[in-house]
Amino acid sequence: MRSVAILFVIAGHFISINTPFRQTVFEGVSMFLQGAAMPLFATGVPLFIMLTGYLNANKTVSRRYYRGCIRVLVSYLLFSVLTILFRRYWLHEELSWVQWGLKIFDFSAIPYGWYIEMWIGLFLLAPFLNLLYKAIPTKRQKHILLLTIYLLTAVPDLFNRYGLHLVPGFWQMVYPLMFFFAGSYIREYRPQVAAWKLWAVIVVLCLINPVFNAVFVSGHTMISPSGGFAGVVGSVIAVAFFLLCYRVDFSSVWVRTVLMKVSMLSLDMYLCCYMVDRLVYPWFLGRYFVDQSQFGAWFFVVVPVVFIGSFLIAWVKETISRLPSTIIKL
């Protein structure tokens, strides 16, 4: 699941951040397909959070648990420093060293670093969220918990738009709790749904935006009636995809080894992929970009290049960090 999540994050950045998809008039088959793929790739972060709830369902308050955050914080600090040096000397962004240092603490040194800020809070809360969840006595009441937090976080994304405020939206930003509890619930009850039903839900929901625009919108950038990744539609896509994949097992030792390695390096890949994006996208856009529709085919080249490049940097960092212990053993 981690391997798929980091792939989706990198793939999603192709459409949402690194190419002018959002500024391009929505027309043609290529734009339709990109618009359909966007909600699926946007599940990268929700998949990570659900996996946190799934894997940490039995974590309790202990020194051992709190020591688990050290690796994440060290990786964040290291890649923040590397990203600052990259932005200063490669991208020629002129800020004082004090301003750069402050960017580490406000999680903007790495433009994708907002996830770490969110993760720190989720990590600190996880043992207490587990106590809350386990104290709920019945399955039905847990359903009510999930429904309640879904209404508080996902529904405002649909109804509070374009200057309107039709439903309470104050708690909308606690969507990490929704995905965390969804992961906890899946861990406890191991729900099984037929794969064809889950794929049907995913495909139908992913087609809402492009079909709406193809039928009702002309000469305009894509309008997203389905909302964001934590909205009414996006959260359902994320849960459906998690249910589709979380029980999959691979008999091939080679495939299991590759997925395990990517999984173990997924955090570092996330932290360094901004630098890889800034190296790869300008090169490809400067040589092959004509328009967004035409450049969509380059997705199948650019995304693997960024994925492999991020993996290699993460692997080098891991290898170097293990050198002292390796030397001591020798």
N, C-alpha and C positions, 0 to 999 in steps of 0.2 A: 504494500500500500504506500509506503514511503517512496518507493521508486516511481510509482505512478504519479504521486503527488508532486514530486520535484519536476518530473517531466511536464506535467500539466502547468505548473508555475512558469517554467521556461517557455512553453508553447504559448501560454496565454499572453506573455509579454510581447510576443510577435505581433499580435493583433491589437492589444489594448494600450501598449506603451511605445513600442519601437518602430511602428509604421503608422502612416497617417490614415488608418482605417476610419477613425472617428470623424475625420475631417473630409472624407471622400463621399461623394454622392452614391447612394446605395442603388446599384443597378448591375445586372449581369449575373451569370451563374457563379463566377468566382466570388463575388461579394456575398451572394446568397450562402455559399458554403462556408465562408469565413464567419458570417453572422450566425450560422447554425452551430459552428464549432466553438464559438466564444463562450456560451454558457457552460459547456462541458469543461473547457480548460479552466474556467473561473473557479472550479471546485477544488483546485489545488490546495488553497489555504484551509477550507472546510475539512478536506480529507485529513490534513495534518492534525487539526484540532480534534476531530472525532477519534483519530488514532491515539491521541493523548488521553482522551477519556477511556478508550478501550484498554490501553496498556497500563494505565495508572489507576485502575478501578480499585485496587487493593492497597494503594500507598497510604501510609499513616505518618503522623508527625514523628520524625526521628532525625538524628544527626546524619545517618546514612542517606536519608531522602534529601535533605537539604544540601549535602555534598554533591548531589547529582546535578546541581545547577552550575558547578564550577566550570565544567568543560564548555558549556554553552557560553558563559560569560567570557571565558578566555578566548574562545574562537571569535566571538563578537568583537572583543577588543583588538585582537590581532588583525582581523580583516578590516576593521574600521581604520586602523593605522595605515594598512596597505592601500585602502581605498582613498584615504586623504592624500597620500603621496601620489597615487595615480591621478587624482583629480587636479592636484596642484601642478605636477610636472608633465603630465601627458595631455590633460584637458585644459591646462593653463587657467584654472579657476583661481583668481587672486583673492585670498582671504588671509587675515593675520593668523599666526599660530594659535593665538588665544581663541579666535573665532572657530578655527578648525577643532580645537580641543572641546569647545562647547558643543560642537556638532556630535561628538561621541555621546555626550550625556543626554542630548535631546533626540538621539537615534536618527539623525539625518545625515551623518557622515556617509553611511551607506543608504542611498535613496530607498532601498527596499527594507531598511532596518526597522520599520514600524512593527513588523511581525515579532521581533525580539522583545520590543517594549510590551506588546500584548502578552507574549509568552511568559515573561517574568511574573506578571500578575496571575496568570493562570496556573503557573507552577506553584506559587505561594499559596494559592487558594485550594489547589487540588485535594490535599488531605481533608480539608474541611468540607469541600463539596462532596467528597466520598462519604463523610459522616452524615451529611444531609440526605444524600441519596439512599444510603443503607437504612436510614431511620424511617423511610417511607414504607409502610408495612405491606401494601398490596400492589399487584401489577396494575390494577385499574387506577390507583392513585398516582402511580408513576406515569401512566398515560396522560393523566390530567396535568402533571408537572410539565411534560413535554409539550402538550397542547398550549398550556398557559404561556410558557416562555416563547413558543412559536408565535403566538398572538402578539406578544409584547415586542418581539424583535423583527419578525418577518413581515407582518401585516402592515406596519407603518411605512415600510419601503414601497408598498403598493399604493397606499391611499394618501400619503402626505407628500404630494408632489405639486410642482407648478404653482407654488404659492398657496396651496390648500393644506389644511391640517385637520383631517377628518377623524382620525383616531389617536389615542394617546401614544406619543412617540418618545417619551422621555427615556425609556429603557431600551431603545432600539440598539444602542451600541453594546449591549451585553450579549450579542449573538454568540461570542465564544462559549458562553455557558450552555446555549442551546446545543451546539455541536458536541461539547464535552459530555453533557448528559445523554445525548443520542449515542455516543460511543460507549458510555457506561451501560446503557440499556441493551445495546447489541451484545456487549460482553456477557451480560447476565443471562439473557434469554436466547441468544443465538438464533434469531429469526431466519427462516429460510423462505425465499420467494422464488418462483420459477424464473429462470434467467430471461426467457422471452418476455415475460411481463415487465421485468425491470428495464430491459432494453426498450420496450414499447413506451414506457413512461419517459425514459431519458430522451428518446428520439422525438416524441410528440412535444415535450416541453422545450427542447432545444430548437424546435421549428417555429415556436410562437413568434419570436422577433422577426426572422426573415420572411415568414409568410405574411405577417401583418404589414410589413413594409412593402412587400411585393404587390399586395392587393390594394392597400389604402394610401400608400405614400408614393409620391413621384417627385424627382428632382431634389431630393433632400438626403442628408446623412441619415444613417440608420437610427430610428427611434426604438427605444427598448421598453415596451410596455410590461415585460416580465420582470424588470427590475434587476437588482444586483445579486451577487453570489450568496448573500444572506437573506434574500427576500423570499416571498411566497413560493416562487418557482425555483430559484437557485438552490435553496436549502433542500428542496425535495429531490432535485437532480443529484446533489451531493450525497444524500442518504441512500438514494437508489443505487448510485455507483458503488458506494461502500458495501452495501449488501450484495452487490453483484460480485465483488472481488475478494471480500475478506476471508472467504472459506476456500478460495482457490489454492490448490496444491500443485507443485510442479515435480514431476518424477525425474526430470533431467538434472543431474548433478551440476552440469555446466550452467544451466539457466539459474538454478538456485544460488550458485556461487556468485554469479554476476549481480543478481537482484540483491543479495545480501550485502555485497560490497557497495553498491549504489545506495542502499538503505543506510548503511553506517556512515556514509559520506554526505548524505542529503543535506544536513544542516550547513556544512561548509560549502557545498555546492550552491546553496541558496545565498550565502553571504558573499560569495565571490562572483556570482553570475552577472552582477551589475557591471563589473569591470570587463568581463567577457562580452557582454552586450555592447559596451561602448567601443570595443575593438572590432567586433564582427559586423554589426549593423552598418556603421558608416562605410565600411569597405564594400559590402554588397549593395547597399543603396546607391552609392556613388557610381557603381559600374553597371548595375543591371536594372535599376528601378526606372520604369516608365510611368506606371500608375499603379494604384493599389490592387486593381483587378488583375493586372498582368503579374505583379510581384507576388501574388498569393501562391503561385506555383513554387516559388523559392522557399516557401515554408518548409518543404521537405528536405531542403539543403541547409538552410540557416539554423533551424532549431536543432538538428543533430550536431552541427558544428559547435553551437553554444553549449549544448548538453555535454558533449565530449570534452570541450575545453574547460568547462567548470569542473567536471569530474577529475581531469588531470591535475588542475591546480589544487583541488581538495586532497587528492591522493599524495601529491608532493608535500603538502603541509602535514598530513598525517605521518608520512614516512619520516620527515625531519623531526617531528615531535617525538617519535619513538626511538630516535637514535641514542639518546642518553641511556635509556633502559636496556637497549640492545648491547651497547658497549659494556655496561655494568655486568650483564650476563656473560659476555665473552671473557 
